[in-house]
Amino acid sequence: QVQLVESGGGLVQPGGSLRLSCAGFGFTFSMYAMAWFRQAPGKEREHVATINYDGGRTQYTESVKGRFTISRDNVKNTVHLQMNSLKPEDTAVYYCNVVILQQTYWGQGTRVTVSS
């Protein structure tokens, strides 16, 4: 069964950095694009970043361009989100995502709080 497990969230001050990780289980990880989404209280879930199957192409939402970097390790079956220059508006629960045979899968999320 497909499973996604996020880790790396926590409390960080504005301007700080965090590195999120997502481990995939139950599917051929290297065949699929992976993505990160986030959701803050009272807001809709929004796309953050996507990486294609071999890591050769990435896409980012405008608000994180230049600050966040998505990457993947197809040997370890993990995808990462390096977050630098964090702002309070980055505070949210971050979710790992994959679409397999038109079915969308989500991890349980990892909470990121940016506050002084």
All heavy atoms as an XYZ file, in Angstrom:
905
protein
N       0.838     -1.183      0.000
C       0.000      0.000      0.000
C       0.884      1.248      0.000
O       1.901      1.286      0.675
C      -0.918      0.000      1.216
C      -1.902      1.143      1.242
C      -2.946      0.986      2.326
O      -3.262     -0.144      2.719
N      -3.473      2.090      2.788
N       0.458      2.260     -0.739
C       1.212      3.497     -0.839
C       1.191      4.228      0.492
O       0.130      4.385      1.115
C       0.643      4.405     -1.935
C       1.322      5.767     -1.927
C       0.798      3.731     -3.291
N       2.366      4.675      0.910
C       2.482      5.434      2.144
C       3.536      6.519      1.967
O       4.595      6.276      1.396
C       2.854      4.525      3.312
C       2.873      5.212      4.655
C       3.211      4.263      5.793
O       3.543      3.101      5.574
N       3.134      4.762      7.020
N       3.234      7.712      2.459
C       4.154      8.834      2.449
C       4.316      9.320      3.876
O       3.322      9.544      4.571
C       3.632      9.973      1.573
C       3.360      9.646      0.104
C       2.667     10.818     -0.575
C       4.662      9.310     -0.615
N       5.563      9.497      4.307
C       5.842      9.889      5.680
C       6.752     11.103      5.681
O       7.903     11.019      5.261
C       6.486      8.741      6.481
C       6.732      9.186      7.920
C       5.612      7.501      6.443
N       6.225     12.232      6.159
C       6.989     13.472      6.223
C       7.703     13.609      7.561
O       7.249     13.068      8.576
C       6.081     14.697      6.037
C       5.308     14.731      4.733
C       3.898     14.222      4.894
O       3.653     13.410      5.812
O       3.033     14.650      4.102
N       8.788     14.367      7.553
C       9.519     14.676      8.773
C      10.289     15.975      8.575
O      10.422     16.461      7.464
C      10.475     13.540      9.150
O      11.452     13.341      8.147
N      10.789     16.533      9.666
C      11.657     17.692      9.597
C      11.040     19.013      9.995
O      11.739     20.028     10.065
N       9.742     19.040     10.246
C       9.100     20.279     10.647
C       9.500     20.690     12.048
O      10.135     19.942     12.787
N       9.117     21.909     12.409
C       9.432     22.412     13.725
C       9.243     23.905     13.806
O       8.657     24.528     12.920
N       9.745     24.480     14.892
C       9.676     25.910     15.145
C      10.985     26.561     14.738
O      12.063     26.101     15.132
C       9.394     26.168     16.626
C       9.417     27.616     17.105
C       8.305     28.416     16.446
C       9.291     27.663     18.622
N      10.900     27.625     13.965
C      12.086     28.328     13.507
C      11.803     29.829     13.492
O      10.662     30.251     13.290
C      12.515     27.831     12.108
C      11.460     28.164     11.064
C      13.865     28.391     11.715
N      12.837     30.632     13.720
C      12.684     32.080     13.683
C      12.667     32.599     12.253
O      13.213     31.966     11.345
C      13.826     32.746     14.453
C      13.790     32.477     15.947
C      14.859     33.243     16.692
O      15.942     33.490     16.170
N      14.548     33.632     17.922
N      12.033     33.752     12.020
C      12.076     34.349     10.685
C      13.517     34.490     10.199
O      14.406     34.876     10.962
C      11.421     35.712     10.884
C      10.494     35.504     12.042
C      11.223     34.551     12.961
N      13.727     34.160      8.932
C      15.061     34.176      8.363
C      15.810     32.874      8.501
O      16.866     32.706      7.877
N      15.277     31.958      9.274
C      15.918     30.678      9.489
C      15.629     29.682      8.385
O      14.969     29.996      7.394
N      16.113     28.460      8.589
C      15.988     27.407      7.585
C      15.489     26.110      8.201
O      15.723     25.828      9.381
C      17.336     27.137      6.914
O      17.816     28.266      6.215
N      14.807     25.322      7.389
C      14.400     23.970      7.734
C      14.514     23.099      6.496
O      14.355     23.592      5.370
C      12.959     23.916      8.238
C      12.654     24.352      9.668
C      11.149     24.354      9.891
C      13.336     23.436     10.672
N      14.756     21.819      6.709
C      14.795     20.852      5.622
C      13.764     19.763      5.907
O      13.893     19.019      6.874
C      16.182     20.230      5.488
C      16.323     19.215      4.349
C      17.764     18.749      4.239
N      17.960     17.648      3.310
C      18.155     17.794      2.003
N      18.158     19.007      1.449
N      18.339     16.719      1.241
N      12.744     19.685      5.072
C      11.708     18.677      5.200
C      12.061     17.460      4.358
O      12.680     17.580      3.302
C      10.353     19.220      4.757
C       9.879     20.525      5.396
C       8.479     20.861      4.893
C       9.904     20.437      6.910
N      11.638     16.294      4.819
C      11.863     15.059      4.091
C      10.563     14.281      3.987
O       9.703     14.368      4.858
C      12.922     14.197      4.787
O      14.172     14.852      4.829
N      10.432     13.521      2.915
C       9.282     12.647      2.710
C       9.788     11.321      2.177
O      10.445     11.287      1.130
C       8.296     13.274      1.726
S       6.971     12.167      1.187
N       9.486     10.247      2.883
C       9.855      8.903      2.461
C       8.639      8.205      1.860
O       7.554      8.243      2.436
C      10.391      8.105      3.644
N       8.830      7.576      0.704
C       7.746      6.891      0.016
C       7.874      5.383      0.135
O       8.971      4.828      0.031
N       6.744      4.724      0.332
C       6.699      3.274      0.474
C       5.560      2.712     -0.365
O       4.533      3.356     -0.547
C       6.477      2.875      1.945
C       7.478      3.441      2.899
C       7.270      4.668      3.497
C       8.632      2.745      3.210
C       8.186      5.202      4.383
C       9.558      3.265      4.095
C       9.336      4.492      4.675
N       5.729      1.497     -0.874
C       4.645      0.796     -1.525
C       4.431      1.110     -2.991
O       3.408      0.716     -3.563
N       5.359      1.809     -3.603
C       5.291      2.098     -5.039
C       6.693      2.310     -5.574
O       7.639      2.506     -4.799
C       4.390      3.310     -5.319
C       4.895      4.610     -4.750
C       5.520      5.544     -5.555
C       4.730      4.908     -3.406
C       5.972      6.752     -5.035
C       5.178      6.111     -2.872
C       5.795      7.031     -3.690
N       6.833      2.265     -6.895
C       8.136      2.459     -7.518
C       8.428      3.955     -7.549
O       8.019      4.665     -8.464
C       8.168      1.861     -8.919
O       7.789      0.477     -8.862
C       9.578      1.950     -9.499
N       9.136      4.399     -6.543
C       9.329      5.823     -6.289
C       9.875      6.572     -7.499
O       9.408      7.670     -7.825
C      10.262      5.985     -5.084
C      10.402      7.395     -4.591
C       9.507      7.912     -3.674
C      11.444      8.194     -5.032
C       9.643      9.212     -3.205
C      11.589      9.494     -4.571
C      10.684     10.002     -3.658
N      10.846      5.990     -8.181
C      11.545      6.677     -9.266
C      10.696      6.875    -10.521
O      11.131      7.565    -11.443
C      12.818      5.916     -9.631
O      12.519      4.611    -10.086
N       9.502      6.313    -10.565
C       8.641      6.443    -11.736
C       7.741      7.671    -11.697
O       7.130      8.009    -12.712
C       7.742      5.205    -11.885
C       8.474      3.940    -12.267
S       7.345      2.532    -12.393
C       6.220      3.097    -13.674
N       7.632      8.335    -10.557
C       6.594      9.339    -10.376
C       7.124     10.697     -9.963
O       8.088     10.806     -9.203
C       5.584      8.858     -9.333
C       4.890      7.598     -9.742
C       5.351      6.353     -9.299
C       3.798      7.630    -10.589
C       4.728      5.188     -9.699
C       3.172      6.468    -10.994
C       3.641      5.249    -10.543
O       3.018      4.099    -10.942
N       6.451     11.722    -10.455
C       6.693     13.062     -9.951
C       6.213     13.158     -8.504
O       5.257     12.476     -8.109
C       5.962     14.097    -10.806
N       6.880     13.984     -7.725
C       6.522     14.208     -6.333
C       6.287     15.695     -6.118
O       6.835     16.529     -6.837
C       7.624     13.719     -5.395
C       7.978     12.245     -5.535
S       6.635     11.140     -5.033
C       6.511     11.530     -3.285
N       5.496     16.023     -5.115
C       5.175     17.420     -4.856
C       5.041     17.683     -3.372
O       4.801     16.771     -2.579
C       3.887     17.818     -5.575
N       5.196     18.952     -3.025
C       4.908     19.453     -1.685
C       3.761     20.450     -1.759
O       3.735     21.316     -2.641
C       6.123     20.141     -1.065
C       7.220     19.218     -0.632
C       8.332     18.882     -1.334
C       7.306     18.536      0.625
N       9.118     18.019     -0.599
C       8.516     17.786      0.605
C       6.505     18.475      1.753
C       8.919     16.992      1.675
C       6.904     17.683      2.822
C       8.097     16.957      2.769
N       2.832     20.321     -0.831
C       1.753     21.272     -0.629
C       1.805     21.753      0.814
O       2.466     21.147      1.656
C       0.381     20.623     -0.887
C       0.068     20.375     -2.332
C       0.741     19.405     -3.058
C      -0.931     21.102     -2.971
C       0.441     19.166     -4.386
C      -1.249     20.868     -4.300
C      -0.556     19.904     -5.003
N       1.087     22.828      1.100
C       0.996     23.296      2.477
C      -0.390     23.861      2.743
O      -1.084     24.292      1.835
C       2.066     24.345      2.785
C       1.912     25.655      2.024
C       3.115     26.565      2.284
N       2.989     27.843      1.598
C       3.929     28.772      1.565
N       5.086     28.575      2.198
N       3.730     29.909      0.917
N      -0.769     23.856      4.013
C      -2.066     24.378      4.406
C      -1.962     25.052      5.763
O      -1.543     24.433      6.741
C      -3.119     23.269      4.455
C      -4.526     23.772      4.710
C      -5.570     22.701      4.483
O      -5.278     21.516      4.558
N      -6.784     23.126      4.179
N      -2.339     26.319      5.801
C      -2.392     27.073      7.040
C      -3.826     27.083      7.553
O      -4.776     26.944      6.772
C      -1.901     28.498      6.814
N      -4.027     27.260      8.863
C      -5.394     27.308      9.410
C      -6.235     28.372      8.720
O      -5.796     29.515      8.550
C      -5.165     27.646     10.879
C      -3.802     27.120     11.179
C      -3.014     27.368      9.927
N      -7.442     28.003      8.304
C      -8.340     28.932      7.656
C      -8.055     29.179      6.192
O      -8.753     29.977      5.561
N      -7.050     28.525      5.641
C      -6.703     28.692      4.241
C      -6.810     27.368      3.498
O      -6.772     26.296      4.096
C      -5.282     29.237      4.097
C      -5.071     30.632      4.665
C      -3.660     31.113      4.396
C      -3.433     32.513      4.920
N      -2.041     32.975      4.650
N      -6.961     27.462      2.183
C      -6.987     26.268      1.356
C      -5.580     25.711      1.191
O      -4.590     26.440      1.267
C      -7.583     26.574     -0.019
C      -9.045     26.963      0.020
C      -9.636     27.116     -1.362
O      -8.866     27.171     -2.344
O     -10.869     27.162     -1.468
N      -5.509     24.421      0.960
C      -4.228     23.800      0.678
C      -3.673     24.348     -0.634
O      -4.398     24.464     -1.624
C      -4.380     22.285      0.603
C      -3.063     21.533      0.531
C      -3.270     20.034      0.720
N      -3.835     19.737      2.033
C      -4.005     18.510      2.507
N      -3.651     17.461      1.776
N      -4.539     18.328      3.703
N      -2.390     24.688     -0.652
C      -1.787     25.263     -1.835
C      -0.538     24.494     -2.248
O       0.194     23.956     -1.420
C      -1.425     26.744     -1.620
C      -0.340     26.986     -0.589
C       0.146     28.424     -0.559
O      -0.066     29.164     -1.538
O       0.748     28.816      0.468
N      -0.302     24.477     -3.540
C       0.885     23.852     -4.080
C       2.120     24.667     -3.742
O       2.097     25.896     -3.778
C       0.756     23.726     -5.603
C       1.987     23.236     -6.281
N       2.849     24.072     -6.947
C       2.507     21.982     -6.387
C       3.852     23.362     -7.438
N       3.660     22.101     -7.117
N       3.209     23.996     -3.406
C       4.470     24.650     -3.092
C       5.523     24.354     -4.147
O       6.136     25.266     -4.696
C       4.995     24.238     -1.703
C       6.363     24.865     -1.429
C       4.000     24.631     -0.623
N       5.754     23.076     -4.434
C       6.810     22.699     -5.363
C       6.544     21.313     -5.927
O       5.916     20.471     -5.283
C       8.173     22.722     -4.676
N       7.035     21.069     -7.139
C       6.934     19.775     -7.802
C       8.276     19.421     -8.410
O       9.000     20.298     -8.888
C       5.856     19.797     -8.902
O       4.575     20.010     -8.319
C       5.828     18.472     -9.668
N       8.608     18.145     -8.413
C       9.820     17.648     -9.046
C       9.467     16.435     -9.887
O       8.696     15.572     -9.456
C      10.910     17.334     -7.997
C      12.241     16.997     -8.678
C      10.466     16.224     -7.056
C      13.425     17.023     -7.702
N      10.003     16.369    -11.107
C       9.677     15.244    -11.972
C      10.416     13.986    -11.531
O      11.198     13.995    -10.581
C       9.960     15.594    -13.434
C      11.431     15.497    -13.793
O      12.299     15.785    -12.984
N      11.708     15.082    -15.028
N      10.168     12.898    -12.250
C      10.600     11.574    -11.788
C      12.103     11.450    -11.561
O      12.541     10.746    -10.639
C      10.132     10.500    -12.770
C      10.911     10.479    -14.069
C      11.884      9.521    -14.296
C      10.672     11.412    -15.066
C      12.607      9.503    -15.478
C      11.384     11.407    -16.247
C      12.355     10.448    -16.449
O      13.074     10.429    -17.616
N      12.927     12.124    -12.394
C      14.376     11.971    -12.264
C      15.061     13.211    -11.683
O      16.290     13.263    -11.629
C      15.004     11.599    -13.603
C      14.943     12.713    -14.638
O      14.374     13.775    -14.354
O      15.468     12.506    -15.752
N      14.282     14.193    -11.267
C      14.835     15.386    -10.660
C      15.297     16.439    -11.646
O      15.831     17.472    -11.235
N      15.076     16.213    -12.946
C      15.567     17.125    -13.953
C      14.749     18.392    -14.135
O      15.242     19.351    -14.721
N      13.519     18.398    -13.664
C      12.647     19.559    -13.799
C      11.950     19.827    -12.476
O      11.501     18.900    -11.806
C      11.609     19.351    -14.897
C      12.198     19.197    -16.291
C      11.101     19.045    -17.321
N      11.631     18.927    -18.674
C      11.975     17.784    -19.248
N      11.850     16.647    -18.579
N      12.446     17.772    -20.482
N      11.856     21.095    -12.124
C      11.163     21.499    -10.909
C      10.263     22.686    -11.194
O      10.493     23.443    -12.136
C      12.151     21.875     -9.793
O      13.006     22.933    -10.243
C      13.012     20.673     -9.407
N       9.236     22.842    -10.374
C       8.335     23.979    -10.449
C       8.038     24.458     -9.035
O       7.944     23.652     -8.108
C       7.029     23.608    -11.152
C       7.178     23.275    -12.622
C       5.859     22.920    -13.267
O       5.001     22.294    -12.646
N       5.680     23.321    -14.515
N       7.885     25.774     -8.888
C       7.619     26.376     -7.596
C       6.515     27.412     -7.699
O       6.385     28.096     -8.719
C       8.860     27.078     -7.045
C      10.055     26.186     -6.865
C      10.986     26.027     -7.890
C      10.256     25.501     -5.670
C      12.087     25.207     -7.724
C      11.356     24.680     -5.499
C      12.263     24.539     -6.530
O      13.362     23.724     -6.362
N       5.747     27.531     -6.639
C       4.817     28.639     -6.571
C       5.622     29.923     -6.375
O       6.704     29.911     -5.785
C       3.800     28.426     -5.436
O       2.729     29.359     -5.568
C       4.442     28.592     -4.081
N       5.112     31.032     -6.891
C       5.865     32.278     -6.948
C       6.364     32.736     -5.579
O       7.482     33.255     -5.467
C       5.016     33.377     -7.589
C       5.796     34.626     -7.953
C       6.772     34.397     -9.076
O       6.533     33.498     -9.911
O       7.788     35.114     -9.138
N       5.585     32.535     -4.547
C       5.926     33.057     -3.234
C       7.147     32.396     -2.593
O       7.712     32.939     -1.642
C       4.728     32.937     -2.284
O       4.384     31.587     -2.064
N       7.569     31.241     -3.108
C       8.716     30.548     -2.519
C       9.921     30.499     -3.445
O      10.989     30.019     -3.040
C       8.358     29.116     -2.069
C       7.114     29.128     -1.189
C       8.173     28.185     -3.266
N       9.788     30.990     -4.665
C      10.897     30.958     -5.612
C      12.103     31.704     -5.058
O      11.985     32.806     -4.536
C      10.479     31.569     -6.950
C       9.578     30.687     -7.774
C       9.240     31.342     -9.109
C       8.355     30.442     -9.953
N       7.971     31.090    -11.237
N      13.262     31.085     -5.182
C      14.493     31.675     -4.690
C      14.780     31.379     -3.241
O      15.891     31.632     -2.768
N      13.797     30.856     -2.518
C      13.971     30.533     -1.101
C      13.903     29.036     -0.833
O      14.611     28.531      0.040
C      12.911     31.242     -0.253
C      12.956     32.764     -0.359
C      12.032     33.420      0.654
N      10.633     33.040      0.437
C       9.883     32.414      1.341
N      10.387     32.099      2.533
N       8.616     32.113      1.074
N      13.040     28.330     -1.564
C      12.839     26.895     -1.356
C      13.454     26.109     -2.505
O      13.439     26.553     -3.656
C      11.350     26.546     -1.292
C      10.625     27.038     -0.068
C      11.199     27.931      0.822
C       9.337     26.587      0.187
C      10.521     28.383      1.941
C       8.646     27.022      1.302
C       9.233     27.919      2.179
N      13.951     24.916     -2.207
C      14.482     24.018     -3.220
C      13.955     22.612     -2.983
O      14.115     22.065     -1.894
C      16.017     23.991     -3.205
O      16.530     25.308     -3.401
C      16.534     23.077     -4.316
N      13.317     22.031     -4.001
C      12.861     20.660     -3.921
C      13.902     19.762     -4.586
O      14.498     20.125     -5.602
C      11.469     20.484     -4.575
C      10.914     19.076     -4.320
C      11.500     20.799     -6.066
C       9.455     18.913     -4.731
N      14.144     18.598     -4.001
C      15.099     17.648     -4.548
C      14.629     16.238     -4.223
O      13.723     16.044     -3.412
C      16.501     17.892     -3.987
O      16.526     17.725     -2.584
N      15.244     15.248     -4.864
C      14.862     13.869     -4.578
C      16.057     12.952     -4.649
O      17.056     13.244     -5.326
C      13.764     13.389     -5.539
C      14.198     13.209     -6.983
C      12.985     12.976     -7.881
N      12.282     11.757     -7.520
C      10.991     11.518     -7.812
N      10.280     12.438     -8.464
N      10.430     10.375     -7.456
N      15.949     11.840     -3.940
C      16.961     10.802     -3.933
C      16.240      9.502     -4.247
O      15.560      8.938     -3.386
C      17.660     10.742     -2.572
C      18.810      9.757     -2.545
O      18.832      8.818     -3.366
O      19.700      9.914     -1.683
N      16.372      9.036     -5.482
C      15.647      7.841     -5.907
C      16.284      6.543     -5.421
O      15.721      5.470     -5.615
C      15.507      7.822     -7.429
C      14.472      8.811     -7.924
O      13.641      9.292     -7.144
N      14.515      9.117     -9.214
N      17.464      6.641     -4.809
C      18.067      5.475     -4.169
C      17.460      5.275     -2.789
O      17.150      4.153     -2.381
C      19.593      5.617     -4.080
C      20.197      4.451     -3.296
C      20.204      5.691     -5.470
N      17.276      6.365     -2.069
C      16.686      6.318     -0.737
C      15.169      6.476     -0.747
O      14.542      6.417      0.311
C      17.301      7.392      0.146
C      18.790      7.214      0.386
C      19.328      8.296      1.299
C      20.802      8.101      1.585
N      21.339      9.163      2.474
N      14.583      6.697     -1.926
C      13.127      6.875     -2.054
C      12.621      8.020     -1.179
O      11.650      7.869     -0.419
C      12.382      5.581     -1.723
C      12.604      4.492     -2.745
O      13.130      4.729     -3.829
N      12.204      3.276     -2.406
N      13.288      9.144     -1.293
C      12.910     10.315     -0.510
C      12.878     11.563     -1.373
O      13.597     11.666     -2.367
C      13.868     10.560      0.666
O      15.203     10.707      0.179
C      13.820      9.412      1.663
N      12.036     12.498     -0.989
C      11.996     13.818     -1.586
C      12.168     14.831     -0.460
O      11.701     14.598      0.662
C      10.686     14.053     -2.376
C       9.463     13.955     -1.465
C      10.722     15.384     -3.111
N      12.864     15.934     -0.753
C      13.186     16.925      0.264
C      12.712     18.307     -0.153
O      12.551     18.596     -1.335
C      14.695     16.975      0.504
C      15.294     15.648      0.843
N      15.222     15.112      2.106
C      15.965     14.749      0.080
C      15.827     13.940      2.117
N      16.282     13.702      0.898
N      12.504     19.138      0.833
C      12.213     20.545      0.598
C      13.105     21.363      1.514
O      12.889     21.395      2.727
C      10.740     20.859      0.859
C      10.297     22.279      0.496
C      10.341     22.482     -1.017
C       8.901     22.564      1.030
N      14.121     21.981      0.928
C      15.002     22.870      1.673
C      14.373     24.253      1.694
O      14.144     24.844      0.641
C      16.384     22.923      1.025
C      17.366     23.866      1.710
C      17.749     23.426      3.094
O      18.061     22.260      3.303
N      17.709     24.337      4.052
N      14.098     24.766      2.877
C      13.419     26.046      3.034
C      14.363     27.023      3.726
O      14.744     26.819      4.879
C      12.136     25.877      3.846
C      11.188     24.825      3.278
S       9.598     24.784      4.146
C      10.139     24.258      5.771
N      14.727     28.075      3.013
C      15.605     29.110      3.539
C      14.863     30.438      3.620
O      13.820     30.621      3.006
C      16.840     29.266      2.651
C      17.675     28.018      2.564
O      17.786     27.258      3.524
N      18.293     27.807      1.399
N      15.429     31.365      4.370
C      14.850     32.702      4.514
C      13.370     32.633      4.854
O      12.535     33.312      4.255
C      15.076     33.516      3.237
O      16.454     33.634      2.945
N      13.045     31.818      5.831
C      11.646     31.571      6.167
C      10.960     32.813      6.710
O      11.559     33.618      7.420
C      11.539     30.427      7.165
C      11.720     29.043      6.534
C      12.046     28.006      7.597
C      10.459     28.647      5.775
N       9.692     32.939      6.356
C       8.851     34.055      6.758
C       7.675     33.542      7.577
O       7.271     32.389      7.432
C       8.319     34.787      5.521
C       9.396     35.273      4.566
C       8.770     35.864      3.312
C       9.824     36.352      2.346
N       9.215     36.918      1.110
N       7.079     34.393      8.428
C       5.907     33.954      9.185
C       4.794     33.406      8.302
O       4.085     32.478      8.718
C       5.470     35.227      9.918
C       6.743     35.976     10.115
C       7.531     35.725      8.857
N       4.632     33.936      7.104
C       3.589     33.459      6.207
C       3.863     32.072      5.636
O       3.000     31.499      4.965
C       3.345     34.460      5.066
C       4.605     34.910      4.356
C       5.125     36.242      4.874
O       5.201     36.414      6.114
O       5.451     37.114      4.048
N       5.045     31.522      5.897
C       5.333     30.137      5.526
C       4.787     29.145      6.551
O       4.850     27.931      6.324
C       6.838     29.917      5.370
C       7.441     30.720      4.233
O       6.824     30.777      3.148
O       8.540     31.282      4.425
N       4.285     29.641      7.670
C       3.740     28.776      8.707
C       2.560     27.974      8.168
O       1.595     28.533      7.650
C       3.298     29.603      9.918
O       4.441     30.231     10.510
C       2.621     28.726     10.956
N       2.648     26.658      8.273
C       1.616     25.773      7.735
C       1.981     24.332      8.054
O       3.093     24.040      8.498
C       1.492     25.948      6.215
N       1.038     23.444      7.795
C       1.345     22.025      7.765
C       1.736     21.684      6.336
O       1.002     22.001      5.395
C       0.157     21.164      8.221
C       0.490     19.684      8.100
C      -0.212     21.498      9.662
N       2.881     21.064      6.167
C       3.401     20.726      4.850
C       3.151     19.254      4.556
O       3.441     18.384      5.385
C       4.892     21.044      4.779
C       5.174     22.521      4.635
C       4.954     23.393      5.697
C       5.639     23.054      3.433
C       5.180     24.752      5.570
C       5.873     24.414      3.298
C       5.646     25.258      4.364
O       5.881     26.608      4.228
N       2.616     18.989      3.360
C       2.231     17.646      2.961
C       2.991     17.187      1.726
O       3.139     17.935      0.763
C       0.737     17.577      2.634
C      -0.172     17.869      3.799
C      -0.617     19.165      4.049
C      -0.594     16.847      4.642
C      -1.459     19.436      5.109
C      -1.436     17.113      5.703
C      -1.868     18.411      5.925
O      -2.710     18.673      6.978
N       3.408     15.947      1.742
C       3.998     15.292      0.589
C       2.882     14.699     -0.265
O       1.842     14.270      0.259
C       4.938     14.194      1.088
S       5.940     13.387     -0.168
N       3.075     14.675     -1.582
C       2.017     14.274     -2.501
C       2.578     13.485     -3.678
O       3.654     13.780     -4.187
C       1.294     15.526     -3.014
C       0.478     15.298     -4.267
O       1.002     15.406     -5.386
N      -0.793     14.986     -4.101
N       1.816     12.470     -4.113
C       2.120     11.745     -5.346
C       0.812     11.327     -5.991
O      -0.163     11.028     -5.296
C       3.027     10.520     -5.075
C       2.328      9.497     -4.185
C       3.490      9.883     -6.375
N       0.769     11.322     -7.319
C      -0.395     10.848     -8.064
C       0.000      9.586     -8.802
O       0.932      9.607     -9.606
C      -0.917     11.899     -9.049
C      -2.093     11.342     -9.840
C      -1.330     13.160     -8.315
N      -0.697      8.500     -8.535
C      -0.429      7.202     -9.135
C      -1.725      6.655     -9.722
O      -2.696      6.446     -8.997
C       0.134      6.208     -8.102
C       1.406      6.771     -7.449
C       0.408      4.860     -8.747
C       1.910      5.951     -6.285
N      -1.747      6.444    -11.033
C      -2.940      5.931    -11.722
C      -4.170      6.780    -11.386
O      -5.239      6.253    -11.073
C      -3.175      4.463    -11.371
C      -2.048      3.499    -11.734
C      -2.380      2.092    -11.263
C      -1.783      3.519    -13.234
N      -4.007      8.086    -11.448
C      -5.049      9.076    -11.203
C      -5.540      9.115     -9.762
O      -6.527      9.794     -9.462
C      -6.223      8.885    -12.159
C      -5.834      9.054    -13.624
C      -7.016      9.006    -14.550
O      -7.942      8.211    -14.368
N      -7.007      9.875    -15.548
N      -4.868      8.418     -8.863
C      -5.200      8.470     -7.447
C      -4.180      9.353     -6.727
O      -2.977      9.145     -6.870
C      -5.193      7.073     -6.834
C      -5.383      7.045     -5.324
C      -6.762      7.491     -4.913
O      -7.763      6.982     -5.405
N      -6.831      8.458     -4.004
N      -4.671     10.316     -5.970
C      -3.821     11.234     -5.222
C      -3.579     10.697     -3.815
O      -4.519     10.341     -3.104
C      -4.450     12.628     -5.136
O      -4.654     13.140     -6.454
C      -3.541     13.580     -4.375
N      -2.310     10.677     -3.419
C      -1.926     10.219     -2.093
C      -1.253     11.352     -1.333
O      -0.486     12.135     -1.901
C      -0.965      9.030     -2.180
C      -1.572      7.810     -2.812
C      -1.507      7.616     -4.190
C      -2.213      6.851     -2.038
C      -2.070      6.502     -4.774
C      -2.778      5.726     -2.615
C      -2.703      5.558     -3.987
O      -3.262      4.448     -4.563
N      -1.531     11.412     -0.036
C      -0.970     12.433      0.839
C      -0.306     11.797      2.042
O      -0.754     10.764      2.548
C      -2.060     13.371      1.365
C      -2.832     14.090      0.310
C      -4.036     13.745     -0.208
C      -2.454     15.306     -0.345
N      -4.441     14.661     -1.145
C      -3.486     15.630     -1.253
C      -1.347     16.150     -0.253
C      -3.446     16.764     -2.059
C      -1.298     17.273     -1.057
C      -2.343     17.565     -1.939
N       0.747     12.422      2.520
C       1.295     12.055      3.805
C       0.452     12.665      4.912
O      -0.524     13.381      4.667
N       0.819     12.396      6.154
C       0.065     12.927      7.285
C       0.426     14.372      7.601
O      -0.280     15.038      8.359
C       0.274     12.057      8.523
C       1.711     12.004      9.012
C       1.879     11.046     10.184
O       0.910     10.649     10.831
N       3.115     10.681     10.459
N       1.504     14.867      7.044
C       1.900     16.250      7.204
C       2.918     16.464      8.299
O       2.997     15.698      9.261
N       3.707     17.525      8.154
C       4.637     17.949      9.187
C       4.476     19.454      9.384
O       4.404     20.216      8.417
C       6.093     17.565      8.822
O       6.962     17.869      9.915
C       6.576     18.284      7.569
N       4.389     19.876     10.623
C       4.059     21.256     10.942
C       5.302     22.139     10.974
O       6.304     21.804     11.617
C       3.338     21.326     12.289
C       2.797     22.704     12.640
C       2.028     22.681     13.954
N       0.898     21.769     13.900
C      -0.304     22.086     13.448
N      -0.542     23.314     12.984
N      -1.269     21.184     13.448
N       5.199     23.274     10.296
C       6.258     24.278     10.281
C       5.703     25.564     10.870
O       4.684     26.079     10.406
C       6.773     24.537      8.854
C       7.744     25.713      8.834
C       7.426     23.284      8.289
N       6.364     26.073     11.902
C       5.969     27.326     12.526
C       7.136     28.295     12.459
O       8.223     27.999     12.966
C       5.544     27.117     13.980
O       4.464     26.178     14.042
C       5.093     28.436     14.605
N       6.911     29.446     11.842
C       7.932     30.483     11.720
C       7.494     31.654     12.584
O       6.530     32.350     12.261
C       8.131     30.925     10.267
C       9.280     31.923     10.178
C       8.394     29.716      9.373
N       8.193     31.861     13.674
C       7.791     32.876     14.637
C       8.984     33.318     15.469
O       9.872     32.522     15.768
C       6.694     32.341     15.562
O       6.345     33.288     16.555
N       8.990     34.592     15.851
C      10.018     35.113     16.731
C       9.598     35.037     18.184
O      10.376     35.334     19.078
C      10.341     36.571     16.367
O       9.190     37.386     16.490
